[in-house]
């Protein structure tokens, strides 16, 4: 059982989502504004996962996620009715682990919650690189903090998602070279994006 915080101002969406999550055995708390959501997310003990609407009264979801990421790596699934690429990129750049557009399948969202919870629990996946770590693989250098990658000294100009995937692949190689077991799925540390 996990503690899930749902920050969603649409009561109908929130009630359905909370009901499904509770059926899966999770302890669910729902709030309808970003300011209260951020307070609860930062509380001790905090949630194990956050389902966060993008457009909220008070503090919006982007700001909630950005401020949460300053102190916590709790998994965040961003919800929004805005389906454009700029909105998806903004949500992922602020630190969301997954992004779901409305309308969505509640069952699919519940499965995404389960997947992120498994990943954050460390069920056999390669360890995430530290925030200040620089990963090296032959002629490739990935600066995790700067979210940048260079090959033979030349910047690759990757997106945030591409850099995250590269960090996970490099971390997997490092783990294998140190004799630790890890998953064969080199993209296991990244989250799936919904199909357009």
N, C-alpha and C positions, 0 to 999 in steps of 0.2 A: 504494500500500500504506500502511495506517495501523497504528499501534500501538494495540491495543485491550486494556484491562484488564478482565477479568471477575472480579467479586467476588461469589461465589456459594457457599454452603455445601452445597447439594445437588449431590453429585458427578455424578449422572446428568444433571441439567439442564446443568451446566457442561460436561461432556464433549461432549454433543451440540452445544451452542451454540459451543464452541470449534472443533469440527470443521467446522461450517458456515462460521464466520468465516474459518478458515484456507483453506477452499476458495475463498473470495472473494479470497484473496491477502493477507489481513491478518496481521500479526504479533500473536499472541495470548498473553497471560500470564494465568494463572488462579490466584487465591488464595481460600481458604475462610473468611477472617475479616476483619472490618472494620478492625481495628488494622493488620494487614499491608497491606490494601488502601489505606488512607489513606497509609501510608508510601510505597508505590509510586506512588500518584497524585501525591504531592508531590515525588517524586524528579526529578532532572534528568539526562537528559530524561524527562519524564513521558509518560503515554499521550496519544493524540490523542482518545480517547473512552473513557468508563467505562460498563460495564454493571454495575449495582449492585443487589444484593438488598436489600430493606428490612430483613428480620429476619436478623441475622448474629450469630454469637458474638463476644464482645469488644465492639467499638464497632459500634452498629447503623448501618444505611444512612442514616438521617436525619442522624445526627451526622456521619458521614463526609462526606455531601454538604454539610452546613452549614459544616463546617470547611474543606472544599475550596473552597467559594465565597468564603471570606475572602481567598483568594490567587490563585484560578484561575477561568477561565471555560470550562474544558474541558467539552465536551458530556457530559451524564450521562443515561442511560436507567435508570430505576428499575424493578426487578422486584419483584413481591410477590404472595402468594396472597390478600392482603386486598383485596377488590374494592369496599369501601364508599367513598362519597364522602369521608368524613373522612380516610381514608388517602390517597386521591388528592390531595386538597387539601394535606395535610401534605407529601407528597412534592414537589409543585410549589412550595409555599411555601418549602421549604428550598433550592430552586434547581435541581431536576431539570428537564431539557429535555423529557423524555417519560416516560410512565408506562405500563407493560405489566403486565397481571394474568395470573397463572398459572391454568390452563394456557394456553399461547399457541402460536401457529404460529411455529416457529423461522425459517421462510422470511420471514414478515412482520417479525420482529424484525431479521433481517439487512438487509432493505430499509429499515427505520427507521434502522439504523446508517448505511447508505449515504447516506440523506437528510440526517441530521445532519452527517455528515462533509462533504458538499457545501456545506451551509449555513455551517459553520464555516470552510470554505476561502474563502468570499466569492465564490462563482461567480455574480456578477452581481446579487446581492441588495442592497438598500439597506443602508448602513452602520448598525450598531447604535448607538443613542444612548449617549453617555458616561454613566458612573455618576452624575455630579452635574448632568446636563443638565436644564434645564427647557424643554420644547417648547411652542410656542404656535401655535395655528391659529385665527385670528379670535377668538371669545369663549371658546375652549377652552384651558386651561392644564394640562399634564401634567408632574408632578414625578417624574422617573424614579427618583431615589434613594428618595423617600418612597413610591413606588408609589401615587400618588394623582392624581386628576383633578378639575378644577373647571370649571364652565361658568357664566359670569356671576357668579363668586365663590361658587357653591354646589357643595359636594362631590357627586360622582356616585355614591359608594358602590359602585364596581366591584370585581369579584373580581380576584385576581392575574392570571389568564389574560386577562380582559377588558382590564386595564390594559396587559399586555404587547402585546396586539393593537393597542391604541390607540397605544402608543409606536411600534410598527412603522409604522402608518399615518401618524403625524405625521412620523416620520423620512423616510418616502418622499416626502411633500409638500415637506419641507425640501430634500431632495436634488434634487428636480425644480426647485424654485425657484432653486437654485444652478447649474442647468444640467448636473448630473450625470445619467448614465443609470441607471435602476434598473428593477426588475421591476414589471410591472403588478399582480402579486399582492400586495395590501397586507398580507396575513396571512402572507407568506413567512417572516417571522422568528419565527413561533410554531410550536410543534410540535403534531402531531395527537394527539388523545386517542382511545384505543380505544373502540369502540362498546360500550354496556352489553350 
